[in-house]
Amino acid sequence: MHKINLPRFFIYRYRKILGKEVKKLVEYSLKPLRKSIRINTLKISRENCLKLLSARSWELQQIPWYENGFWVLNRNEEQVGNTLEHFMGYFYVQEASSMIPPIVLEPKEDDFILDVAASPGSKTTQIAEMMKNKGCIIANDVSLDRIKILRFNLEKCGVMNTIVTKMDGRLFKKFKERFDKILLDAPCSSEGVIRKDWKVISRWSLNIIQRMSLLQKELISSAIIALKKGGVLVYSTCTMAPEENEEVIDYAIKNFDVEIEKPKIQGLKYREGITEWEEKKFDPRVKNSIRIWPQDNDTEGFFIAKLVKR
């Protein structure tokens, strides 16, 4: 395997936030990602699934922030994905930090929920599991190819409470104050997934970050308009770029009547959102969003903000 290096400009950017700790970011960004699964209780009980995997001599370690999440310590990704249990939908191969946005969303059994950019369905299937297949989820994506993957995963996991739609997420503003809760796991520059896909860094650029930031602001505006008063919107990305994270939340606060609630997730190490970047000063409330650096929990990098519409 050839040696992968992070661009100097990438390191320079995050030294501004992390200081000397940027070395840890580089170290963890280049380490292989731990493999993790989420047991799908729509198909099988946690106990029975653990018995089946134990019979395969799998070594599992509980993910602290989600009772149905486990790191797989002694199997490669191909073996994990090629098992009968995976084919039957008994578990979903899902990165540990990707399980956090649905936890922050706190879906209830009678909720009407929108997942704006749902494919491939990891978070949609988790939300459906948490709702016990009750209530209703609108799982949307803009790409037909991605929708095919989404539908496959929903069917495999036994999800029955979800309607799949194909629409540009920026158009949901037509449905004013319709949804109880919305998940916007926004398309992003994907800096946090370098550990899983090293190709990300080959196409990484400041231009992509800036273009994504503009799209994300349009998407979050549309989502807030579609959210009921008193409703919850969880915004998340798998990038560390402030332009795609705190800047987007700052934009939402300044243009809509929303508040940020700080998520409390037991067993997870996370840090406050930053309030200054590149001579820009954000609303102080932006610090109530959370940053999950790869080195904090040995996971992908993630950003999450919980907005409540007033």
C-alpha positions in Angstrom: 0.0 0.0 0.0 1.4 3.4 -1.0 1.8 6.0 1.7 -1.0 8.6 1.9 -0.2 12.2 2.9 -2.6 14.9 3.8 -2.2 18.2 1.9 -0.2 20.9 3.8 -3.1 23.3 3.4 -5.4 20.8 5.1 -3.0 20.5 8.1 -2.5 24.3 8.2 -6.3 24.9 8.4 -6.8 22.6 11.3 -3.8 23.7 13.2 -5.7 27.0 13.6 -8.3 25.1 15.7 -6.2 22.3 17.3 -2.8 23.8 17.6 -0.2 21.1 18.3 -2.9 18.5 18.5 -3.2 18.6 14.7 -0.6 15.9 14.8 -3.1 13.6 16.4 -5.7 14.5 13.8 -3.2 13.6 11.0 -2.3 10.4 12.8 -5.9 9.2 13.2 -7.0 10.4 9.8 -4.5 8.0 8.3 -5.2 5.1 10.5 -7.6 2.4 9.2 -11.2 2.9 10.5 -12.5 0.4 13.1 -15.3 -1.7 11.7 -18.7 -1.3 13.5 -22.2 -2.7 13.2 -25.7 -1.8 14.5 -28.0 -4.6 15.4 -31.4 -4.2 13.7 -34.0 -5.0 16.3 -36.8 -4.8 13.6 -35.5 -8.2 12.5 -34.0 -9.8 15.6 -33.5 -9.1 19.3 -30.2 -7.8 20.5 -29.6 -11.0 22.5 -30.3 -13.4 19.7 -28.1 -11.5 17.3 -25.3 -11.5 19.8 -25.7 -15.3 20.2 -25.4 -15.8 16.4 -22.3 -13.6 16.1 -20.8 -15.2 19.2 -21.2 -18.6 17.4 -19.1 -17.2 14.6 -16.4 -16.4 17.2 -16.7 -12.6 16.6 -15.1 -10.4 19.1 -17.4 -7.5 19.7 -17.0 -4.3 21.8 -20.0 -2.3 22.9 -20.1 1.3 21.4 -20.7 3.4 24.6 -23.3 5.8 23.1 -25.6 3.2 21.5 -26.8 0.0 23.0 -27.2 -1.8 19.7 -23.9 -0.6 18.3 -20.7 -2.7 18.4 -17.2 -2.5 17.1 -16.1 -5.7 15.4 -12.5 -6.3 16.5 -11.5 -9.5 14.6 -13.2 -9.5 11.2 -12.5 -7.5 8.0 -15.2 -5.5 6.2 -15.7 -8.1 3.5 -16.3 -10.9 5.9 -18.7 -8.8 8.0 -20.7 -7.8 4.9 -20.8 -11.3 3.4 -22.4 -13.1 6.3 -25.9 -14.6 6.3 -26.8 -12.4 9.3 -25.9 -9.3 7.3 -27.8 -10.5 4.2 -30.9 -11.2 6.4 -30.8 -7.6 7.8 -30.0 -8.7 11.3 -27.4 -6.0 11.5 -26.3 -3.0 9.5 -22.6 -2.1 8.8 -22.5 1.4 10.1 -19.8 3.7 11.4 -20.0 4.4 15.1 -20.2 8.2 14.9 -22.9 7.9 12.1 -25.2 6.4 14.8 -25.2 9.7 16.8 -27.5 12.0 14.7 -30.6 9.7 15.1 -29.8 9.6 18.9 -29.8 13.4 19.0 -33.0 13.5 16.9 -34.8 11.3 19.5 -37.5 9.9 17.2 -40.8 8.9 18.9 -43.3 6.3 17.7 -45.9 8.9 16.6 -43.5 11.3 14.8 -43.8 12.5 11.2 -40.1 12.7 10.2 -38.2 13.9 7.2 -34.8 12.5 6.3 -33.7 15.0 3.6 -30.6 13.2 2.2 -31.4 9.7 3.2 -29.3 7.3 1.0 -27.8 4.8 1.6 -30.2 4.5 4.6 -28.0 3.9 7.6 -29.6 6.7 9.7 -33.1 6.1 8.1 -33.1 2.5 9.1 -31.8 3.4 12.6 -34.6 6.0 13.0 -37.2 3.4 11.9 -35.8 0.9 14.4 -36.0 3.5 17.2 -39.6 4.2 16.2 -40.4 0.5 16.2 -41.7 0.8 12.7 -44.5 3.2 13.9 -45.1 6.8 12.9 -44.0 7.8 9.4 -40.6 8.7 7.8 -40.2 10.5 4.5 -36.8 9.2 3.2 -35.7 11.5 0.4 -32.8 11.7 -2.0 -32.0 13.6 -5.1 -30.3 10.8 -7.1 -32.2 7.8 -8.6 -29.1 5.6 -8.3 -28.8 6.4 -4.6 -32.6 5.8 -4.1 -32.1 2.3 -5.5 -29.6 1.7 -2.7 -31.8 3.3 -0.1 -34.8 1.1 -1.1 -32.7 -2.0 -1.0 -31.5 -1.3 2.5 -34.9 -0.3 3.8 -36.4 -3.6 2.5 -33.5 -5.7 3.8 -33.9 -4.1 7.3 -37.7 -4.7 7.4 -38.6 -1.0 7.5 -42.3 -0.6 7.0 -43.0 3.0 8.2 -41.1 4.8 5.4 -42.0 6.5 2.1 -39.2 7.1 -0.3 -39.2 10.3 -2.4 -36.9 11.7 -5.1 -36.6 15.5 -4.8 -34.1 18.2 -4.5 -34.0 18.9 -0.8 -34.1 22.6 -1.4 -37.7 22.2 -2.5 -39.1 21.0 0.8 -39.8 24.6 1.7 -43.0 24.2 -0.3 -44.3 22.0 2.6 -44.4 24.7 5.3 -44.5 23.5 8.9 -45.3 19.9 8.0 -42.8 17.8 9.9 -42.3 17.1 13.6 -38.6 16.3 13.2 -36.1 16.6 10.4 -32.7 15.0 9.9 -30.4 16.9 7.5 -27.3 14.8 7.2 -26.0 17.2 4.6 -23.9 16.4 1.5 -20.4 17.7 2.4 -16.7 17.6 1.6 -16.4 14.4 3.6 -13.1 15.2 5.4 -14.2 13.0 8.3 -14.3 9.9 6.2 -10.7 10.0 5.0 -10.0 6.9 7.2 -12.6 4.9 5.3 -12.0 6.3 1.8 -8.6 7.8 1.1 -9.8 9.0 -2.3 -11.6 11.8 -0.5 -8.3 13.7 0.0 -7.4 13.4 -3.7 -10.4 15.5 -4.6 -10.4 17.8 -1.5 -10.2 21.5 -2.1 -11.3 24.8 -0.6 -13.5 25.3 -3.7 -15.5 22.2 -2.9 -15.9 23.3 0.7 -17.2 26.7 -0.4 -19.6 25.2 -2.9 -20.9 22.7 -0.3 -21.4 25.5 2.2 -23.7 27.4 -0.2 -25.7 24.2 -0.9 -26.0 23.4 2.8 -27.3 26.9 3.6 -30.1 26.4 1.0 -30.9 22.9 2.3 -31.1 24.0 6.0 -33.3 27.0 5.0 -35.7 24.7 3.2 -35.7 22.2 6.1 -36.5 24.9 8.7 -39.4 26.2 6.7 -40.8 22.6 6.5 -40.4 22.1 10.2 -43.3 22.6 12.6 -43.0 25.2 15.4 -41.5 23.4 18.4 -40.1 20.8 16.0 -36.5 19.6 16.1 -34.0 19.7 13.2 -30.7 17.8 13.5 -28.0 19.0 11.1 -25.0 16.8 10.7 -22.0 16.4 8.4 -19.0 14.1 8.2 -16.5 17.0 7.7 -14.5 19.2 10.0 -14.7 22.4 7.8 -16.2 25.3 9.7 -17.6 26.7 6.5 -19.8 23.6 6.3 -20.6 23.4 10.0 -20.6 26.4 12.3 -21.0 28.9 9.5 -24.2 27.0 8.3 -25.6 27.0 11.8 -24.7 30.7 12.3 -26.6 31.4 9.0 -29.6 29.5 10.3 -29.7 31.4 13.6 -29.4 34.7 11.9 -32.1 34.1 9.3 -34.7 32.0 11.2 -36.3 31.9 14.7 -34.4 28.8 15.9 -32.5 27.9 19.1 -29.6 25.5 19.5 -29.9 22.8 22.1 -26.6 21.2 23.2 -26.9 17.4 22.8 -26.0 15.3 25.7 -24.6 11.9 24.7 -23.4 9.6 27.4 -20.1 7.8 26.7 -19.1 10.1 23.8 -16.2 12.6 23.9 -17.0 15.7 21.9 -16.1 19.4 21.8 -18.0 22.7 21.5 -18.5 24.3 18.2 -16.1 27.1 17.4 -17.3 30.8 17.3 -14.6 32.3 15.1 -13.0 31.3 11.8 -11.0 33.1 9.2 -11.9 36.6 10.6 -15.6 35.6 10.8 -17.4 35.8 14.1 -20.3 33.5 14.6 -23.3 33.8 17.0 -22.0 32.7 20.5 -24.8 30.1 20.6 -23.1 28.1 17.8 -20.8 26.7 20.6 -23.8 24.5 21.5 -23.2 22.4 18.4 -20.7 19.6 18.8 -17.5 18.6 17.0 -16.4 15.0 17.0 -12.7 14.8 16.0 -11.4 11.4 14.7 -8.9 11.3 17.6 -11.5 11.8 20.3 -13.2 8.4 20.0 -11.2 6.7 17.3 -14.0 7.2 14.8 -14.8 9.3 11.7 -14.9 13.0 12.2 -18.5 14.4 12.6 -20.4 17.6 13.4 -23.9 17.8 14.8 -26.2 20.6 15.7 -29.7 20.3 17.2 -32.0 23.2 16.3 -35.5 23.8 17.8 -37.9 26.0 15.8 -39.7 28.6 17.8 
